[in-house]
Amino acid sequence: MQHHEFEAPETLRDTIRCFWYNKRESVAAETFEVLPDGYAEIIFHFGNSCSTFQDGVLQPLPSPFMMGLLNQPITFHAQNCLEIIAIRCYPWTVFDLLGLPSAKQHLHVLEHPIAHLHPILDTHIRNGRIEEAINEVEQYFIKAKSQIAANSLLFKAGIAMREAKGTLPVSQVAAAAHTTVRTLERKFKQSSGYTVKDVLGLMRFEQVRNHLWIHPDANLSGLAYQLGYTDQSHLSREFKHYSGTTPAAFARKAKHGKTVIKGDFVAFVQA
């Protein structure tokens, strides 16, 4: 598997965490699992089909599609070679950036002008021009952002949440944004479809997940204290809620079956 992450240009860093490219090759059909985190992602895929189960039926996914915030793992299926160009967005900015109403679905089929990028990106990918493909996406979003008004309240709240890695109570996020909890929650729900608490919980889970992936022998009690959980059992309950497994079981999987790559996290885990 190849995986590369590309930092967003300065003008996009308050809305987009990064861009990334992933290539998976196998001799047969492959199943892989994506774990929740604190981001929404726009996914372009190339090569053979990418599918997931919807209402119990395996359905092919169009390119692009958007993966919103997950509250549990989601399993994808791919055939032979699959290449992905993705945009990792902050959930409170992505709908404004695309000019779409907020929604809470995990997967969104994008009937949107951004779909016109697919054939251009496909040409770059087939010719091995990954950086050129990323540049096309960057330019699209730089232009899109220039046409929307920035919400300073959400920007300030987002900075506070990111710097604290999800450990701040909602009241402190509101204070950092110089607003009331009620106003912050209303604006947040309008922009992302989720509450501040929803996203803080996912961001905090992400910190545990990433730490255990890199340090599977970590002390869970100490990690719970470090990340603001009430105690170890609180951490374990939330971790199982989001991942479907216990922290200990996840750590064992990380210790014995992971592929080490550069980047924030190995987004895809072999199912």
N, C-alpha and C positions, 0 to 999 in steps of 0.2 A: 504494500500500500504506500502511495505517495501522498504527502499532505504538506501544504505550504500556506502560511498566513501572510497577509499583506496589510500593513498598517494603513488606516484611512488617512487621506490628506487632512491637513489642519482644519480646513473649512467644514469638514464633515464629522469631526471627532465628537461633537456633542449629540450626534444622531446615529452614527454608525460605529460600532466597536472595531470591526475589521472586515476585510474580504478574505475568502479562503478558497483554495483549490484542493480537490481530493481525487485520487484515481485508485480504483480498486479493480483488480484483475483476478479471475478465477476460471477454472476449466469447466465449471458447472454453475447452476443456480446457487446463489448465496443469500443467506439471511443475516441481517445485522440489526442491532437495537440502538436507538438513540435515546439517551437519558435526558431528563429535564434540565434546564438551566434558566438563567434570568434574561434570555434574549428571544427575539423573534427573528426568523431567518427566511430570506427569499432564496429559493433554490432553483438554479438552472442545472439540468442534467443532460448528458450526451452519451452516445453509445447505445447499448441495449436498454431495455425498459427498466423503469424503477416503479415498483408497485407497493401497495400496503393494503391491509384488510380494512374494509369499510362495510359495516353492517354484516360482518361474517363472510364477505366475498372479497377475493383478491382483485383489486382494481388498479389499473395502470394510472400513474400520475402524469399530468401534463408538465411541460417545461415552459415557463417557470411555475412553481407553486410556492405558497408561503406557509411556513410552519410557525404557528403562534406559540405562546407559552404553553408548555406541557405540564400536566400535574401527575403524569405517570409515563413510563417508557412507551415508546412506539416502535414497532418492528417494520422494517422495510425488506423488500425482496428485489434482487438484481440478477441479471443474466450476464455472465461472462465479464465484459469490460464496462465499467460505469465510471464516468468522469463528471465532476460537479464543480460549478462555480457558485459561490454563495456569498450573500451579504448578511452579516450578523448585525442586527439593529437593536437599539434599545426599544423596549416594547411601548414606551410612552411617546415615541417619535415616529414609528414606522407608518402608522395609518395617515398621519398628517403629511409625511413625506411622499406617500403615494396618492394622496388626495382621496382616500377611501374612508368610509365610516368604520369606527372601531367595531370589533367583533371578538367573540370569545372562543370560536372554533379552533381546534388544534391544527387543522389543515384547511387552507383556503385556496381554491382554484382562482387564479388571477386573470380575470377578464379586464385587462389593463394594457395601455400602450407599451409598458415595459416588456411585454411578450415579444415585441418586434425586435428586441435585441437578440433573441435566440439564434436566428440564422447567421447573424454576424459573429456571435460568439462561437457557434458551431464551426465556422470556417477557421477561426483562429485555433480552436482546440484540435481540429483534425490536422492542422499543420504544425502543431506543437508550440504555438505562440501563446503561452499562458499569460505572460506579462501584458501582452497586447490586449488579451481578453479582459484582464482585470482593469486595464486603463479605460476600455470602452465603458465598463460598468461605473467606474469612478466618475467619468465625464457625464454620464447620464444623471447620476445622483447630485453632482455639483450643480447642474442645470436645474434639476427638480427642486433642490433646496433654495436656490436663488429666487424661486417663485412663490415661496411660502413665508409667512411671518413667524419668526421664532417666538416660542412661548417662554419668557424668562422665568416664570414661576416653575414650570416643569424642568427647565434647564438647571436651575439652582437645586431643586429637589433631587434630580438625577445625579448631580455631582456629589451631593451629600450621601446618597445611597451607595454610589459606587466607591467612594473613598472609605466608607465604613464597611463595605463588603456585605451589606444587608443586615448589619447588626444594630442599627439605630431603631429606637421605637418611633412610631409614626409621629408622635408629638415633636420629636427632635427634628425629623425630616421637615415638618411644617415650619418649625422655627428657622431652619436653615434657608427655607424658601421665602421667609418673611410673610407668611400667610397663616390662616387658621387651619386646623385639621379638617374641618368641614369643607372649606374651599379647596384644599389640596385633594381630598378624596374625590370631590365632584369633578375637578379638572382631570384628575388621573383616570377616573373611570371613563370620562368622555374621550380621552386620547388613546387609551389602550384597551378598554373593555374590562380591566382588572382593577382591584383595589391596591393601594400602596402596600397593605399587609400581604396580599397575594404575592407581589413581586419581591418584597423583602424576604419572605419565606423561601422562595426559589433561589434568590441570590445567596442566602445563607446555606441552603442545601448544597449549592454549587461549590461553596468553599470547602465543605466537608468532603464532598465527592472528589474534588481535585486533590485535596490533601491526602486522602486515603489511596488515591490512584498512584501518587508519587511516593507516599510513605505508608505502606499498608500495615506496618507494625506500630503505627501511632497509638498513643494512649487515648482512648475515647473519652474518658472522664476529663482529662486535661483539654482535649479539643472542644468538648462541650462548654467548658468554662471560658475558653479563649474566644469562642464565637457567640457567646451570650445566651446559650440554652440554659434552661433552669437546672438541668442535671443530665447525666448520661442517658437516662431512660427517655427524656424529652427529645434528645438528639436522635436516639434510635427510632422512636415513633415517627418523627418527621421524615427521617431518611427512608424508612420503609414505605411511608405514604407516597413519596415521590419516586422511589426507585423500584418498589415491589420486592425488595430484599433487605436484609439487615446490613448494618455497616460491617459487621464481622465477615459475612458471606461475600460482600462486595470486595473487601480487602483481600480475602483469599483469592478471588478471581483476578484481582489486579496483580497480586504477587506471582501467580502462576501462569496467567494467560494473556498478559497485555503486550501490545506492540508499542515500543517507546518511540515517540516522534516529538518534534519541536512544536510548540504552540501552547495555547491555554489548556487544552484538554483533548484527549482522543475522543472525538465526538461519537464515533461509531464503535460499538462493542459487539464482537462476534457473538451471535445468539446460539 
